[in-house]
Amino acid sequence: MQISEIQIIPIKPNNGLVAIASIVIENNIYLGSIGIHTKLNGSGYRITYPTKNLNGKNFNVFHPINRSVGLDIEQAIIAKAEEVLFYQNKKSNEYVRHSNNKNTERVL
């Protein structure tokens, strides 16, 4: 299986959700709305696949049924997410806020 495209869209963190991913597999199938969450212990990221809630029951929209395919997708998405989120954090740390008294302070 070849993942031909990965797109990561960072979002304002919400209950651990930090980004949304979409992938294209073998230039033939698009899978979107894959959540990227920080792990509860803060040691990295995990992904979640979309579900649909009907009458109080959650149904999977899609998910891998083969463990090795699931791991390949997870590793590819997390690697790209780390790259994108690192770049985003680096850029936000370079932002300098100007105060009214003409002094500047670095926002960290």
N, C-alpha and C positions, 0 to 999 in steps of 0.2 A: 504494500500500500504506500502510495506517495502522497504526501500533503503538499500540494502545489502552491498554496497561498495561505497566509495567516495574517489576520488583521486584528489589532488590539486597540480598543477605544477606552482610554482611562476615564473614570468618572469620579465625582466627589464621593469619597468613602462613605458607605452606608452599611452598618452592621457587618463589617468585614468585607463587603463587596467593593472591589477597587477598580475593576475593569470588566468590559464585555469583549468576548472574542468571537471571531467567525473564521471558519476555515473552508478551503476548497480541497476536495480529495480527488486526485488524479484528473484534474481539470474537468470533472464531470458532476460532482455533487457539492452543493453549498450547505454548510451547517452553521447556523448562527445562534445568537443569544446564549452563548456558553459563558457562564459566570466565572470570574476569577476572584477568589476570596483569599484574604490572609489566613494562614493557619491559626488556630486558637492559641498555640504556644508562641506565635510570632516568628517561627523559623522558616518561613517561605510562603508559598502559595498552593492552593488547591483549586480544582475546577468543579463546576456543577453543570449538569445538562438541564435544558429547559423542561418544565413540566406544565401541564394544563390542569386547572382545578375545575372539575365539573361535579356539581351537587355534593360538595364537601370531600370529594375524593381526588387525589392527585394521580395523573396519568403521565407517563414519560412521553415526551414528544419524539425524542430519539436518544439513543445511547449506544455505545459499543457493546456487543455481546461477547466479544473475544477479548480476554484480558490483555494479551500482547498488543492488540490494536488500541485498546484503551490507554495503555501505558505510553505507546508511541504518540498518540494524540496529546495526552497530558504533558509529556516531556517537551514536545514541540511548542505547545501553547505557553507553558511556563517559561521556557527559554526566551521566547519572543517577548512575553510580558515583562520579565526581569529587565530586558534591554530597554523597552519602551518606558517602563516606570522609573528605571534608574535615570534615563535621560530627562524625563519630566521632573523628577526630584532635583536633579542637578540644576536644571534651568530655574526652578522656583527658588533654589538657594542662592542664585545669582541676582535675584531681584533686590533692588535697593529702594527702600521707602524714604521719601523726603518728608521731613517734619516742617512745621511752621517756622521754627527758629533757624532755618537754613543749615542745620546739621543733618547728616545722613546717618542712618543706622542700617546694618545688614539684617535682613529678616531670615531667621534660621528655623 
